[in-house]
Amino acid sequence: MLFSNIIQYISQLRSYFLFPTPYPFSSSLTLLKLDQNCCYKNMKMKSWSRLMTLLFVISVELCFNTRNSVSASKQCHFPAIFNFGDSNSDTGGLSAAFGQAGPPHGESFFHHPAGRYCDGRLIVDFIAKKLGLPYLNAFLDSVGSNYSHGANFATAGSTIRPQNTTLHQTGGFSPFSLDVQFNQFSDFQRRTQFFRNKGGVYKTLLPKAEYFSQALYTFDIGQNDLASGYFHNMSTDQVKAYVPDVLAQFKNVIKYVYNHGGRSFWVHNTGPVGCLPYIMDLHPVKRSLVDEAGCATPYNDVAKFFNRELKKVVVQLRKELPLAAITYVDVYAAKYSLISHPKKHGFEEPLRACCGHGGKYNYNLHIGCGAKIKHGGKEILVGKPCKDPSVWVNWDGVHYTEAANKRVLEQIVDGAFSDPPIPLNMACHRNL
């Protein structure tokens, strides 16, 4: 295409100098804001000046064509996504294991519960949509699932480091920690190929063998590792002290996935924990420790510390895994921007939970989103959603609304919050 354009320009250039015809570069003139009749008005212009103008037009247009051609050639084709994480990217794992997250979850998009702790879609859903792939089914969800384009191993409440608590106690977390999620992935990779070779419906519902090396591997986990310390009454310094161990385990899992063929990694750092209603309600801080956005500074400082250390781990992994393209995505900055400048992003309520019951932040540990109480023999919904979740950042005190998730994706998709600054659709490259 580029070569044919050059031939065309040469031909037009030749005809221009041989005959007094109208200026041939109308499309380029639009770019330069020149008058197409300028040739008639300035017939006395020196040949050299005319030549230089034309050559400039040609160079500008060829520059644009070349840049677009190179950009298009570098776009990655991800046939699948394999996701690891917690509730920020759980599309049905915890619901499949311990019971469906009931209404009003899912009301804004799916119009029914869809395994997500959100009124609609999550960031990982928007990632899939952006890449032209279907929404990911949870690995744990056997009902109606199609894994031909990947699988989601994330579950709500998951941590990187295994916890010694049960799910339903205060401060309890999912038993599906990151090491368990990797084991599930490893088993999934092996067994899907065994069954796919049998043919029939398996070829339709399971990924091809080559997809495991061509896929995008997304990670969004670590927030609960920090929160677990607070639920065990640890100080922020004590939480910081175990972060290196947490990240060492994260590093190991990335290596395990790499050894199983993974090459393209999209790693989210952890968000501003100190801006979450459930943290601020259950672990209040002095007024002097609340920032201008209304967030608890000590908890956000720990999140920033975690993120700095995570970035160092990513840098180390790039050296140790020569074939891997690892993109570090500053989701913290994108999320904090929504909370600190809500109106700029189209939000009216940055801190309070849309769906909840009572209190400063509309959050109650014992009466969560969708909770009902019995009164006079009837069940009454008390954990009600707000009228318009699209103008709220937080959904239920812990998770973001679909509107907030969508806005986060819009901020990070072009690489503006990434290191290296690589767009999502070019994340198979180590650098550009």
C-alpha positions in Angstrom: 0.0 0.0 0.0 2.8 2.4 0.9 4.7 1.7 -2.3 1.7 2.3 -4.5 1.2 5.6 -2.7 4.7 6.7 -3.6 4.2 5.8 -7.2 1.0 7.8 -7.3 2.7 10.8 -5.8 5.5 10.7 -8.3 3.1 10.5 -11.1 1.1 13.4 -9.8 4.2 15.4 -9.2 5.4 14.9 -12.8 2.0 15.9 -14.3 1.9 19.0 -12.1 5.2 20.3 -13.4 4.5 19.5 -17.1 1.0 20.9 -17.3 -0.9 23.8 -15.7 -3.5 21.5 -14.1 -5.3 22.0 -10.8 -3.2 21.1 -7.8 -3.4 17.3 -7.4 -2.9 16.9 -3.7 -6.4 17.8 -2.5 -6.4 15.4 0.4 -3.0 16.6 1.6 -4.0 20.2 1.1 -6.8 19.7 3.6 -4.2 18.6 6.1 -2.1 21.7 5.4 -5.2 24.0 5.2 -4.2 25.3 1.7 -6.5 26.6 -0.9 -6.9 24.1 -3.8 -7.0 26.9 -6.2 -3.7 28.3 -5.0 -1.9 27.1 -8.1 -4.1 29.4 -10.3 -3.7 32.4 -8.0 0.1 32.0 -7.7 1.2 30.9 -11.2 4.2 33.1 -10.9 5.5 31.2 -7.8 9.0 30.0 -8.5 9.4 26.4 -9.5 11.7 25.7 -6.6 9.2 27.0 -4.1 6.5 24.9 -5.6 8.7 21.8 -5.6 9.6 22.3 -1.9 5.9 22.7 -1.0 5.0 19.5 -2.8 7.8 17.6 -1.3 6.8 18.7 2.2 3.2 17.6 1.5 4.5 14.2 0.3 6.8 13.8 3.4 3.9 14.6 5.8 1.5 12.2 4.2 4.0 9.4 3.9 5.0 10.0 7.5 1.3 9.5 8.6 0.9 6.4 6.3 4.1 4.9 7.6 3.2 5.4 11.2 -0.2 4.0 10.8 1.2 1.0 8.9 3.8 0.3 11.6 1.2 0.7 14.4 -1.2 -1.7 12.7 1.5 -4.3 12.2 2.4 -4.2 15.9 -1.1 -4.9 17.1 -1.3 -8.2 18.9 -3.8 -11.0 18.2 -4.9 -12.4 21.5 -7.2 -15.4 20.9 -7.8 -15.9 24.6 -7.5 -14.4 28.1 -6.5 -16.2 31.2 -7.3 -14.1 34.3 -6.1 -14.5 37.9 -7.4 -12.3 40.7 -9.9 -11.4 43.4 -13.4 -9.9 43.4 -12.2 -7.0 41.2 -12.1 -9.5 38.3 -14.2 -12.4 39.5 -16.8 -13.2 36.9 -18.5 -16.0 38.8 -15.9 -18.2 40.7 -17.0 -17.5 44.2 -20.6 -17.6 43.3 -20.1 -21.1 41.7 -18.3 -22.4 44.8 -20.4 -20.9 47.6 -23.6 -19.6 46.2 -24.7 -16.9 43.7 -24.2 -13.3 44.6 -27.8 -12.3 44.5 -29.7 -9.2 43.3 -29.3 -6.3 42.9 -25.8 -7.4 41.6 -25.8 -7.3 37.8 -28.9 -5.1 37.5 -27.3 -2.4 35.3 -26.1 -4.6 32.4 -27.0 -8.2 32.8 -30.3 -7.4 34.5 -29.8 -10.4 36.8 -27.1 -11.7 39.0 -24.1 -12.8 36.9 -21.5 -13.9 39.4 -20.0 -10.4 39.7 -19.9 -8.2 42.8 -21.0 -5.2 40.8 -24.1 -3.7 39.2 -22.7 -4.8 35.8 -19.4 -5.4 34.2 -15.9 -5.4 35.6 -12.6 -4.1 34.1 -11.7 -7.6 32.9 -15.1 -7.7 31.0 -14.2 -4.4 29.2 -10.7 -5.8 28.4 -12.3 -8.8 26.8 -14.7 -6.6 24.8 -11.8 -4.3 23.7 -10.0 -7.3 22.4 -13.0 -8.6 20.6 -13.4 -11.6 22.9 -16.4 -12.9 24.8 -16.7 -12.3 28.5 -14.7 -14.8 30.5 -16.4 -17.7 32.2 -15.2 -18.7 35.7 -13.2 -21.9 35.8 -15.3 -23.0 38.8 -18.6 -22.5 37.0 -19.5 -25.6 35.1 -23.0 -24.5 34.1 -23.3 -23.0 30.6 -19.6 -22.1 30.3 -17.6 -21.8 27.2 -13.8 -21.8 27.6 -12.8 -21.6 23.9 -11.4 -18.1 24.4 -9.9 -18.4 27.9 -11.0 -18.9 31.5 -11.2 -16.9 34.7 -9.5 -18.3 37.8 -10.2 -15.2 40.0 -12.5 -15.5 43.0 -13.8 -12.9 45.3 -11.8 -12.7 48.6 -8.7 -14.3 47.1 -5.2 -13.3 48.2 -1.8 -14.0 46.9 -0.6 -15.5 50.1 -2.8 -18.3 51.5 -4.8 -17.3 54.6 -5.6 -19.2 57.9 -9.2 -18.0 58.1 -12.5 -19.4 56.9 -14.5 -17.5 54.3 -17.5 -16.5 56.4 -15.7 -15.2 59.5 -15.1 -11.5 59.9 -11.9 -10.8 57.9 -12.2 -14.2 56.3 -10.9 -14.7 52.7 -11.3 -17.1 49.9 -9.5 -20.5 50.0 -8.7 -20.0 46.3 -5.4 -18.1 46.8 -3.1 -17.4 43.8 -1.2 -20.6 44.2 -4.5 -22.5 44.0 -5.6 -20.5 41.0 -2.3 -21.5 39.3 -2.9 -25.2 40.1 -6.3 -24.9 38.6 -4.9 -23.3 35.5 -2.2 -26.0 35.1 -4.9 -28.7 35.4 -7.1 -26.8 33.0 -4.4 -26.6 30.4 -3.6 -30.3 30.6 -7.2 -31.6 30.7 -8.6 -29.3 28.1 -6.2 -30.7 25.5 -7.0 -34.2 26.5 -10.7 -33.7 26.0 -10.3 -31.4 22.9 -8.6 -34.2 21.1 -11.7 -36.3 21.5 -13.5 -34.0 19.1 -17.2 -33.2 19.1 -18.5 -30.5 21.4 -15.1 -30.4 23.2 -13.5 -28.8 20.2 -16.1 -26.0 20.4 -16.0 -25.3 24.1 -12.2 -25.7 24.8 -9.2 -23.6 23.7 -6.7 -24.7 21.1 -3.3 -25.8 22.4 -1.5 -22.8 20.8 -3.8 -20.3 22.6 -1.9 -20.9 25.8 1.2 -19.2 24.4 -0.7 -16.6 22.4 -3.1 -15.5 25.1 -3.1 -12.4 27.3 -2.5 -13.3 31.0 -4.1 -10.7 33.3 -3.5 -10.3 37.0 -5.4 -8.2 39.5 -4.7 -9.4 43.0 -3.1 -8.1 46.2 -5.7 -5.8 47.7 -7.0 -8.5 50.1 -3.5 -9.3 51.3 -3.3 -5.8 52.7 -6.8 -5.8 54.1 -6.2 -9.1 55.9 -3.6 -7.5 58.0 -6.0 -4.8 59.1 -8.6 -7.4 60.0 -6.0 -9.0 62.2 -5.4 -5.6 64.0 -2.0 -5.2 62.5 -0.4 -1.8 62.2 0.4 -0.4 58.8 4.1 -1.0 59.5 3.4 -4.6 60.3 1.4 -5.0 57.0 4.3 -3.4 55.1 6.7 -5.9 56.7 5.0 -8.9 55.1 4.6 -7.4 51.6 8.0 -8.8 50.4 6.9 -12.3 51.2 3.5 -11.7 49.4 5.3 -10.5 46.3 7.8 -13.3 46.3 4.9 -15.7 46.0 3.4 -13.5 43.2 6.7 -13.6 41.4 6.8 -17.4 41.6 3.3 -17.8 40.1 4.3 -15.5 37.1 7.3 -17.8 36.6 5.1 -20.9 36.7 2.7 -19.5 34.1 5.7 -18.6 31.9 7.0 -22.1 32.2 3.6 -23.3 31.0 3.9 -21.2 27.9 2.5 -17.8 29.0 4.3 -14.9 27.3 2.1 -11.8 27.5 1.3 -10.5 31.0 -0.9 -7.5 31.9 -0.4 -6.8 35.6 -2.6 -4.4 37.6 -1.3 -2.9 40.8 -3.6 -2.6 43.8 -6.1 0.3 44.1 -6.4 3.0 46.8 -7.5 0.7 49.7 -7.9 3.8 51.9 -10.7 5.1 49.7 -12.9 2.0 50.1 -16.0 2.6 52.4 -15.6 -0.8 54.2 -12.0 0.0 55.2 -12.9 3.6 56.3 -15.9 2.4 58.2 -14.3 -0.6 60.0 -10.9 0.9 60.5 -11.4 4.7 61.0 -8.4 7.0 61.3 -7.9 10.4 62.9 -9.3 13.4 60.9 -5.7 14.6 60.4 -5.0 11.4 58.5 -7.8 11.9 55.9 -6.6 13.5 52.6 -8.4 16.1 50.5 -10.3 13.4 48.6 -11.7 12.0 51.9 -9.5 8.9 51.9 -7.5 7.4 54.8 -3.9 8.3 54.1 -2.2 5.5 56.1 -3.9 2.7 54.2 -3.2 4.4 50.8 0.4 4.8 51.8 0.6 1.0 52.3 -1.0 0.4 48.9 1.5 2.7 47.3 4.4 0.9 49.1 2.9 -2.4 47.8 2.8 -1.0 44.3 6.4 0.3 44.3 7.6 -3.1 45.4 5.4 -4.9 42.8 6.9 -2.7 40.1 10.4 -3.8 41.2 9.3 -7.4 41.0 8.0 -6.8 37.4 11.4 -5.3 36.5 13.2 -8.3 37.9 10.9 -10.7 36.0 11.6 -9.0 32.7 15.3 -9.8 33.2 14.6 -13.4 34.3 12.0 -14.2 31.7 13.5 -13.1 28.4 10.6 -14.1 26.2 7.9 -12.4 28.4 6.2 -9.1 27.7 5.1 -7.8 31.1 3.1 -4.6 31.3 2.7 -3.0 34.7 -0.6 -1.0 34.9 -1.0 1.7 37.5 -4.7 1.1 38.3 -4.2 2.9 41.6 -3.7 6.2 39.8 -6.6 5.6 37.5 -9.0 4.7 40.3 -7.8 7.5 42.6 -8.4 10.0 39.8 -12.1 9.0 39.8 -12.3 9.6 43.5 -10.3 12.8 43.8 -11.8 14.4 40.7 -15.2 12.8 40.3 -16.9 15.5 38.3 -14.1 15.5 35.7 -15.0 11.8 35.0 -18.8 12.3 35.2 -19.4 11.1 38.8 -21.4 12.8 41.6 -20.6 10.5 44.5 -17.0 9.3 44.9 -16.9 7.6 48.4 -20.2 6.4 49.6 -21.5 3.0 48.6 -24.4 3.0 46.0 -25.8 -0.2 47.4 -25.8 -0.6 51.2 -27.5 0.4 54.4 -26.8 3.3 56.7 -23.7 5.0 58.2 -21.5 7.7 56.9 -20.5 5.7 53.8 -23.8 3.8 53.4 -21.9 0.6 54.4 -22.8 -1.8 57.2 -20.8 -5.0 57.7 -23.9 -6.9 58.8 -26.3 -5.5 56.3 -24.7 -5.6 52.9 -25.9 -4.9 49.4 -29.0 -7.0 48.7 -29.5 -7.8 52.4 -33.1 -8.5 53.6 -34.7 -8.6 57.0 -37.9 -10.3 58.1 -40.6 -8.0 59.5 -44.2 -9.1 60.1 -43.6 -12.4 58.3 -42.3 -10.7 55.2 -38.9 -10.2 53.8 -37.9 -6.5 53.3 -35.0 -5.4 51.2 -32.8 -3.0 53.3 -29.5 -3.2 51.4 -30.9 -1.2 48.5 -29.1 0.2 45.5 -29.1 3.9 44.6 -31.3 5.1 41.8 -28.5 5.8 39.3 -25.3 3.8 39.8 -23.8 5.4 36.7 -22.9 8.5 38.7 -21.4 6.6 41.7 -17.9 5.3 41.9 -18.4 2.7 44.6 -21.0 -0.1 44.3 -21.3 -1.9 47.6 -18.6 -0.5 49.9 -15.9 -2.8 48.5 -16.2 -2.9 44.7 -16.6 -0.3 42.0 -19.7 0.3 39.8 -19.8 -0.7 36.2 -19.5 3.0 35.2 -16.4 3.3 37.3 -14.9 0.1 35.9 -15.5 1.3 32.4 -13.9 4.7 33.1 -10.8 3.0 34.5 -10.5 0.9 31.4 -10.8 3.9 29.2 -7.9 5.5 31.1 -5.5 2.6 31.0 -6.3 1.0 27.6 -4.0 3.3 25.6 -1.0 2.7 27.8 -1.1 6.1 29.5 -0.9 4.4 32.9 1.4 1.6 31.9 5.1 0.8 32.2 6.2 0.5 29.5 3.6 2.8 28.0 2.2 0.1 25.7 -1.5 0.0 24.8 -3.6 -3.1 25.6 -3.7 -4.3 22.0 0.1 -4.2 21.8 0.8 -6.0 25.1 2.5 -8.9 23.4 5.6 -6.6 22.8 8.4 -6.0 25.4 8.7 -2.5 24.1 7.8 -0.4 21.0 
